[in-house]
Protein backbone atom coordinates (compact mmCIF):
# COMPACT_ATOMS: atom_id res chain seq x y z
CA UNK A 1 0.00 0.00 0.00
CA UNK A 2 1.55 3.30 -1.08
CA UNK A 3 1.12 6.71 0.59
CA UNK A 4 -1.93 7.76 -1.43
CA UNK A 5 -3.71 4.49 -0.68
CA UNK A 6 -3.02 4.92 3.04
CA UNK A 7 -4.54 8.42 3.00
CA UNK A 8 -7.59 7.17 1.10
CA UNK A 9 -7.98 4.32 3.60
CA UNK A 10 -7.84 6.77 6.54
CA UNK A 11 -10.46 8.96 4.85
CA UNK A 12 -12.70 5.95 4.26
CA UNK A 13 -12.38 4.75 7.85
CA UNK A 14 -12.86 8.21 9.39
CA UNK A 15 -15.61 9.32 7.03
CA UNK A 16 -17.87 10.58 9.81
CA UNK A 17 -15.04 11.99 11.91
CA UNK A 18 -13.69 15.46 12.32
CA UNK A 19 -10.18 16.64 13.10
CA UNK A 20 -9.64 20.00 14.77
CA UNK A 21 -6.13 21.30 15.22
CA UNK A 22 -4.62 24.11 17.31
CA UNK A 23 -7.06 23.70 20.21
CA UNK A 24 -5.72 25.14 23.48
CA UNK A 25 -4.96 22.40 26.01
CA UNK A 26 -7.25 23.87 28.67
CA UNK A 27 -10.20 24.04 26.26
CA UNK A 28 -9.50 20.54 24.97
CA UNK A 29 -9.43 19.26 28.55
CA UNK A 30 -12.73 20.97 29.36
CA UNK A 31 -14.31 19.53 26.21
CA UNK A 32 -13.14 16.00 27.00
CA UNK A 33 -14.28 16.36 30.62
CA UNK A 34 -17.73 17.52 29.52
CA UNK A 35 -17.94 14.69 26.98
CA UNK A 36 -16.98 12.09 29.59
CA UNK A 37 -19.26 13.41 32.34
CA UNK A 38 -22.39 14.27 30.37
CA UNK A 39 -22.22 12.23 27.16
CA UNK A 40 -20.29 9.05 28.07
CA UNK A 41 -17.30 10.19 26.04
CA UNK A 42 -19.36 10.83 22.87
CA UNK A 43 -17.57 13.80 21.30
CA UNK A 44 -20.14 14.12 18.52
CA UNK A 45 -23.02 14.59 20.95
CA UNK A 46 -20.92 16.97 23.03
CA UNK A 47 -20.20 19.10 19.97
CA UNK A 48 -23.87 19.01 18.98
CA UNK A 49 -24.86 20.12 22.49
CA UNK A 50 -22.39 23.01 22.42
CA UNK A 51 -23.43 24.16 18.94
CA UNK A 52 -27.14 24.13 19.80
CA UNK A 53 -26.40 26.18 22.91
CA UNK A 54 -24.36 28.65 20.88
CA UNK A 55 -27.03 29.04 18.21
CA UNK A 56 -29.83 29.42 20.75
CA UNK A 57 -27.78 32.04 22.64
CA UNK A 58 -27.21 34.04 19.46
CA UNK A 59 -30.89 33.70 18.54
CA UNK A 60 -31.87 34.93 22.00
CA UNK A 61 -29.62 37.97 21.62
CA UNK A 62 -31.13 38.78 18.22
CA UNK A 63 -34.68 38.44 19.57
CA UNK A 64 -33.86 40.72 22.52
CA UNK A 65 -32.41 43.31 20.14
CA UNK A 66 -35.51 43.12 17.98
CA UNK A 67 -37.77 43.57 21.03
CA UNK A 68 -35.71 46.58 22.09
CA UNK A 69 -36.00 48.11 18.63
CA UNK A 70 -39.76 47.47 18.53
CA UNK A 71 -40.16 49.23 21.89
CA UNK A 72 -38.14 52.20 20.67
CA UNK A 73 -40.14 52.46 17.44
CA UNK A 74 -43.42 52.23 19.36
CA UNK A 75 -42.25 54.97 21.72
CA UNK A 76 -41.26 57.22 18.82
CA UNK A 77 -44.53 56.58 17.00
CA UNK A 78 -46.53 57.34 20.14
CA UNK A 79 -44.60 60.52 20.86
CA UNK A 80 -44.98 61.64 17.26
CA UNK A 81 -48.75 61.08 17.33
CA UNK A 82 -49.24 62.62 20.78
CA UNK A 83 -46.88 65.52 20.19
CA UNK A 84 -48.11 69.01 20.94
CA UNK A 85 -50.03 70.45 18.06
CA UNK A 86 -48.84 73.79 16.87
CA UNK A 87 -51.14 76.58 17.87
CA UNK A 88 -52.45 78.05 14.68
CA UNK A 89 -52.55 81.80 14.89
CA UNK A 90 -54.92 83.61 12.62
CA UNK A 91 -53.50 85.93 9.98
CA UNK A 92 -54.40 89.56 10.61
CA UNK A 93 -54.86 91.63 7.49
CA UNK A 94 -54.11 95.36 7.27
CA UNK A 95 -57.82 96.01 7.45
CA UNK A 96 -57.93 94.25 10.84
CA UNK A 97 -59.81 91.27 9.50
CA UNK A 98 -58.51 87.90 10.78
CA UNK A 99 -58.24 84.84 8.57
CA UNK A 100 -58.02 81.46 10.29
CA UNK A 101 -55.60 78.91 8.89
CA UNK A 102 -56.64 75.33 8.42
Backbone as ProteinMPNN parsed JSONL, in Angstrom:
{"seq_chain_A": "XXXXXXXXXXXXXXXXXXXXXXXXXXXXXXXXXXXXXXXXXXXXXXXXXXXXXXXXXXXXXXXXXXXXXXXXXXXXXXXXXXXXXXXXXXXXXXXXXXXXXX", "coords_chain_A": {"N_chain_A": [[0.859, -1.179, 0.0], [0.724, 2.093, -1.016], [1.57, 5.595, -0.247], [-0.607, 7.292, -1.022], [-2.728, 5.49, -1.092], [-2.882, 4.81, 1.591], [-3.712, 7.236, 2.732], [-6.216, 7.504, 1.495], [-7.463, 5.261, 2.613], [-7.519, 5.995, 5.339], [-9.249, 8.178, 5.141], [-11.572, 6.868, 4.293], [-12.107, 5.209, 6.498], [-12.434, 7.076, 8.575], [-14.705, 8.531, 7.859], [-16.986, 9.768, 8.997], [-15.822, 11.323, 10.875], [-14.125, 14.079, 12.519], [-11.473, 16.383, 12.475], [-9.804, 18.581, 14.492], [-7.486, 21.066, 14.73], [-4.93, 22.858, 16.621], [-6.122, 23.473, 19.114], [-6.461, 24.954, 22.232], [-4.899, 23.571, 25.136], [-6.232, 23.689, 27.636], [-8.894, 24.186, 26.908], [-9.404, 21.952, 25.348], [-9.162, 19.993, 27.309], [-11.346, 20.693, 28.952], [-13.433, 20.215, 27.158], [-13.193, 17.433, 26.716], [-13.633, 16.554, 29.312], [-16.287, 17.41, 29.74], [-17.52, 15.864, 27.753], [-17.018, 13.273, 28.722], [-18.299, 13.299, 31.245], [-20.992, 14.094, 30.787], [-21.867, 12.938, 28.391], [-21.0, 10.34, 28.086], [-18.453, 10.118, 26.94], [-18.925, 10.645, 24.265], [-17.982, 12.458, 21.717], [-19.17, 13.609, 19.482], [-21.868, 14.06, 20.207], [-21.407, 15.81, 22.277], [-20.294, 18.002, 20.93], [-22.488, 18.647, 19.33], [-24.329, 19.409, 21.337], [-23.008, 21.689, 22.359], [-22.996, 23.36, 20.086], [-25.736, 23.739, 19.589], [-26.417, 25.135, 21.886], [-24.91, 27.438, 21.483], [-26.04, 28.505, 19.143], [-28.679, 28.907, 20.009], [-28.213, 30.814, 21.964], [-27.234, 32.977, 20.463], [-29.501, 33.428, 18.893], [-31.297, 34.19, 20.876], [-30.134, 36.603, 21.688], [-30.479, 38.118, 19.357], [-33.29, 38.184, 19.196], [-33.861, 39.624, 21.547], [-32.693, 42.077, 20.881], [-34.31, 42.786, 18.74], [-36.779, 43.065, 20.074], [-36.157, 45.248, 21.707], [-35.722, 47.216, 19.754], [-38.299, 47.312, 18.639], [-39.752, 48.313, 20.821], [-38.591, 50.849, 21.014], [-39.303, 51.983, 18.549], [-42.092, 51.95, 18.804], [-42.366, 53.74, 20.937], [-41.377, 56.095, 19.752], [-43.247, 56.404, 17.677], [-45.585, 56.779, 19.179], [-44.943, 59.124, 20.569], [-44.705, 60.857, 18.467], [-47.295, 60.916, 17.42], [-48.735, 61.865, 19.634], [-47.664, 64.298, 20.044], [-47.282, 67.804, 20.835], [-49.655, 69.866, 19.343], [-49.218, 72.378, 16.96], [-49.99, 75.681, 17.783], [-52.308, 77.36, 15.953], [-52.156, 80.413, 14.66], [-54.265, 83.046, 13.799], [-54.217, 84.884, 10.698], [-53.7, 88.278, 10.501], [-55.066, 90.782, 8.663], [-54.288, 93.928, 6.993], [-56.514, 95.445, 7.147], [-57.544, 94.694, 9.498], [-59.053, 92.522, 9.63], [-59.339, 89.078, 10.497], [-57.972, 86.044, 9.373], [-58.5, 82.643, 9.565], [-56.27, 79.936, 9.705], [-56.126, 76.712, 8.212]], "CA_chain_A": [[0.0, 0.0, 0.0], [1.546, 3.303, -1.082], [1.116, 6.711, 0.587], [-1.929, 7.763, -1.428], [-3.71, 4.485, -0.679], [-3.016, 4.925, 3.044], [-4.535, 8.422, 2.999], [-7.586, 7.166, 1.099], [-7.983, 4.319, 3.599], [-7.84, 6.774, 6.538], [-10.458, 8.963, 4.851], [-12.703, 5.95, 4.257], [-12.376, 4.746, 7.851], [-12.863, 8.212, 9.393], [-15.613, 9.316, 7.031], [-17.868, 10.584, 9.814], [-15.04, 11.993, 11.91], [-13.694, 15.463, 12.32], [-10.176, 16.642, 13.101], [-9.643, 20.003, 14.77], [-6.128, 21.298, 15.217], [-4.624, 24.107, 17.307], [-7.06, 23.701, 20.213], [-5.719, 25.136, 23.48], [-4.955, 22.398, 26.012], [-7.255, 23.874, 28.669], [-10.202, 24.044, 26.262], [-9.503, 20.543, 24.971], [-9.428, 19.265, 28.549], [-12.729, 20.974, 29.363], [-14.308, 19.534, 26.206], [-13.136, 16.003, 27.0], [-14.277, 16.357, 30.615], [-17.728, 17.523, 29.516], [-17.943, 14.691, 26.985], [-16.984, 12.088, 29.587], [-19.265, 13.411, 32.339], [-22.388, 14.271, 30.365], [-22.222, 12.227, 27.162], [-20.291, 9.048, 28.075], [-17.301, 10.188, 26.042], [-19.356, 10.828, 22.868], [-17.57, 13.798, 21.3], [-20.144, 14.116, 18.517], [-23.02, 14.587, 20.947], [-20.923, 16.967, 23.029], [-20.196, 19.097, 19.972], [-23.87, 19.011, 18.98], [-24.86, 20.124, 22.49], [-22.388, 23.012, 22.423], [-23.43, 24.156, 18.937], [-27.141, 24.129, 19.803], [-26.403, 26.18, 22.908], [-24.364, 28.649, 20.875], [-27.032, 29.036, 18.209], [-29.83, 29.42, 20.752], [-27.778, 32.045, 22.642], [-27.211, 34.036, 19.456], [-30.891, 33.703, 18.54], [-31.875, 34.93, 21.995], [-29.616, 37.967, 21.623], [-31.13, 38.776, 18.219], [-34.68, 38.441, 19.574], [-33.86, 40.72, 22.52], [-32.412, 43.309, 20.144], [-35.515, 43.121, 17.976], [-37.767, 43.566, 21.028], [-35.709, 46.581, 22.093], [-35.997, 48.114, 18.63], [-39.758, 47.471, 18.534], [-40.161, 49.226, 21.889], [-38.143, 52.202, 20.668], [-40.135, 52.459, 17.439], [-43.419, 52.227, 19.361], [-42.249, 54.972, 21.717], [-41.259, 57.221, 18.821], [-44.531, 56.583, 16.997], [-46.533, 57.345, 20.14], [-44.597, 60.516, 20.864], [-44.98, 61.637, 17.259], [-48.752, 61.084, 17.329], [-49.237, 62.615, 20.781], [-46.882, 65.522, 20.187], [-48.107, 69.009, 20.941], [-50.025, 70.454, 18.06], [-48.835, 73.787, 16.868], [-51.136, 76.58, 17.872], [-52.453, 78.048, 14.676], [-52.551, 81.797, 14.886], [-54.916, 83.611, 12.617], [-53.496, 85.934, 9.98], [-54.4, 89.556, 10.609], [-54.862, 91.626, 7.487], [-54.107, 95.357, 7.268], [-57.818, 96.015, 7.453], [-57.926, 94.255, 10.841], [-59.811, 91.268, 9.504], [-58.511, 87.903, 10.775], [-58.236, 84.837, 8.573], [-58.018, 81.461, 10.289], [-55.602, 78.911, 8.893], [-56.642, 75.334, 8.419]], "C_chain_A": [[0.903, 1.239, 0.0], [0.919, 4.421, -0.243], [-0.281, 7.19, 0.258], [-3.011, 6.79, -0.99], [-3.942, 4.535, 0.827], [-3.909, 6.106, 3.416], [-5.987, 8.143, 2.647], [-8.229, 6.211, 2.089], [-8.357, 5.046, 4.896], [-9.114, 7.596, 6.327], [-11.681, 8.065, 4.881], [-13.098, 5.514, 5.669], [-12.952, 5.866, 8.705], [-13.853, 9.104, 8.665], [-16.529, 10.224, 7.861], [-17.132, 11.392, 10.861], [-14.7, 13.423, 11.546], [-12.369, 15.628, 13.06], [-10.039, 18.151, 13.271], [-8.248, 20.195, 15.353], [-6.042, 22.647, 15.914], [-5.666, 24.464, 18.368], [-6.24, 23.873, 21.485], [-5.943, 23.95, 24.425], [-6.07, 22.514, 27.052], [-8.654, 23.651, 28.087], [-10.432, 22.586, 25.878], [-9.835, 19.704, 26.203], [-10.857, 19.461, 29.035], [-13.725, 20.245, 28.463], [-14.362, 18.04, 26.516], [-13.824, 15.693, 28.332], [-15.796, 16.43, 30.48], [-18.253, 16.294, 28.776], [-18.007, 13.453, 27.874], [-18.07, 12.127, 30.65], [-20.711, 13.395, 31.86], [-22.813, 13.382, 29.2], [-21.465, 10.913, 26.997], [-19.16, 9.024, 27.063], [-17.655, 10.376, 24.576], [-19.068, 12.269, 22.447], [-18.56, 14.418, 20.318], [-21.354, 14.738, 19.197], [-22.628, 15.815, 21.755], [-20.835, 18.184, 22.125], [-21.583, 19.58, 19.553], [-24.505, 19.837, 20.089], [-24.319, 21.549, 22.548], [-22.853, 23.907, 21.278], [-24.873, 24.61, 19.103], [-27.231, 25.233, 20.842], [-25.912, 27.492, 22.35], [-25.39, 29.301, 19.971], [-28.222, 29.601, 18.97], [-29.463, 30.697, 21.504], [-27.768, 33.215, 21.661], [-28.628, 34.418, 19.045], [-31.565, 34.531, 19.621], [-31.409, 36.383, 21.977], [-30.282, 38.747, 20.492], [-32.567, 39.113, 18.573], [-34.779, 39.578, 20.584], [-33.597, 42.06, 21.839], [-33.631, 43.75, 19.347], [-36.606, 43.669, 18.889], [-37.435, 44.988, 21.446], [-36.014, 47.586, 20.989], [-37.493, 48.357, 18.468], [-40.279, 48.43, 19.606], [-39.792, 50.67, 21.549], [-38.987, 52.79, 19.545], [-41.53, 52.807, 17.949], [-43.42, 53.526, 20.155], [-42.193, 56.194, 20.796], [-42.565, 57.479, 18.083], [-45.547, 57.234, 17.921], [-46.221, 58.8, 20.431], [-44.838, 61.405, 19.651], [-46.471, 61.925, 17.14], [-49.281, 61.989, 18.435], [-48.501, 63.925, 20.987], [-47.776, 66.744, 20.243], [-48.387, 69.587, 19.551], [-49.658, 71.929, 18.072], [-50.093, 74.638, 16.98], [-51.173, 77.401, 16.581], [-52.981, 79.45, 14.957], [-53.217, 82.326, 13.613], [-54.049, 84.71, 11.988], [-54.343, 87.207, 10.064], [-54.044, 90.406, 9.393], [-54.723, 93.083, 7.911], [-55.434, 96.014, 7.647], [-58.296, 95.619, 8.843], [-58.699, 92.947, 10.826], [-58.845, 90.098, 9.758], [-58.956, 86.739, 9.918], [-57.647, 83.648, 9.331], [-57.382, 80.467, 9.308], [-56.198, 77.551, 9.185], [-55.51, 74.376, 8.458]], "O_chain_A": [[1.733, 1.416, 0.891], [-0.119, 4.229, 0.389], [-1.066, 7.469, 1.164], [-4.089, 7.207, -0.565], [-5.063, 4.328, 1.293], [-4.757, 5.997, 4.301], [-6.891, 8.499, 3.403], [-9.419, 6.334, 2.378], [-9.394, 4.752, 5.49], [-9.952, 7.696, 7.223], [-12.716, 8.444, 5.428], [-14.284, 5.456, 5.996], [-13.873, 5.627, 9.486], [-13.832, 10.322, 8.846], [-16.811, 11.348, 7.447], [-17.763, 12.082, 11.661], [-14.949, 13.898, 10.438], [-12.178, 15.073, 14.142], [-10.147, 18.905, 12.304], [-7.882, 19.564, 16.345], [-6.95, 23.472, 15.817], [-6.046, 25.627, 18.501], [-5.404, 23.023, 21.792], [-7.042, 23.4, 24.499], [-6.774, 21.539, 27.316], [-9.494, 23.001, 28.71], [-11.526, 22.053, 26.061], [-10.683, 18.814, 26.147], [-11.505, 18.512, 29.478], [-14.734, 19.721, 28.936], [-15.441, 17.45, 26.573], [-14.516, 14.682, 28.457], [-16.511, 15.601, 31.044], [-19.299, 15.749, 29.128], [-18.954, 12.671, 27.783], [-18.698, 11.107, 30.933], [-21.561, 12.747, 32.472], [-24.001, 13.102, 29.041], [-21.309, 10.427, 25.876], [-18.938, 8.011, 26.4], [-16.777, 10.279, 23.719], [-19.82, 13.184, 22.78], [-18.762, 15.633, 20.328], [-21.81, 15.814, 18.809], [-23.417, 16.748, 21.903], [-21.254, 19.277, 22.507], [-21.819, 20.782, 19.437], [-25.149, 20.851, 19.818], [-25.072, 22.5, 22.76], [-23.08, 25.099, 21.485], [-25.197, 25.755, 18.787], [-28.026, 26.162, 20.7], [-26.434, 28.551, 22.698], [-25.588, 30.514, 20.025], [-28.727, 30.667, 18.617], [-30.309, 31.576, 21.67], [-28.233, 34.308, 21.982], [-28.927, 35.599, 18.868], [-32.313, 35.462, 19.324], [-32.202, 37.293, 22.224], [-30.611, 39.921, 20.663], [-33.027, 40.218, 18.283], [-35.683, 40.409, 20.491], [-34.216, 43.066, 22.188], [-33.948, 44.938, 19.284], [-37.288, 44.629, 18.529], [-38.321, 45.838, 21.532], [-36.507, 48.681, 21.259], [-37.913, 49.48, 18.191], [-41.146, 49.26, 19.332], [-40.577, 51.593, 21.768], [-39.347, 53.966, 19.587], [-42.09, 53.837, 17.574], [-44.358, 54.318, 20.062], [-42.872, 57.193, 21.03], [-42.952, 58.63, 17.881], [-46.285, 58.13, 17.511], [-47.13, 59.624, 20.528], [-45.146, 62.588, 19.802], [-46.87, 63.039, 16.802], [-50.18, 62.795, 18.198], [-48.697, 64.592, 22.003], [-48.904, 66.718, 19.75], [-47.492, 69.764, 18.724], [-49.784, 72.616, 19.086], [-51.117, 74.354, 16.358], [-50.194, 78.037, 16.191], [-54.104, 79.632, 15.428], [-52.76, 82.066, 12.5], [-53.259, 85.367, 12.666], [-55.532, 87.208, 9.743], [-52.877, 90.703, 9.137], [-55.007, 93.43, 9.057], [-55.467, 97.009, 8.372], [-59.311, 96.123, 9.326], [-58.963, 92.347, 11.868], [-57.699, 90.113, 9.307], [-60.148, 86.479, 9.757], [-56.47, 83.639, 9.691], [-57.911, 80.21, 8.227], [-56.706, 77.292, 10.276], [-55.723, 73.175, 8.622]]}, "name": "protein", "num_of_chains": 1, "seq": "XXXXXXXXXXXXXXXXXXXXXXXXXXXXXXXXXXXXXXXXXXXXXXXXXXXXXXXXXXXXXXXXXXXXXXXXXXXXXXXXXXXXXXXXXXXXXXXXXXXXXX"}
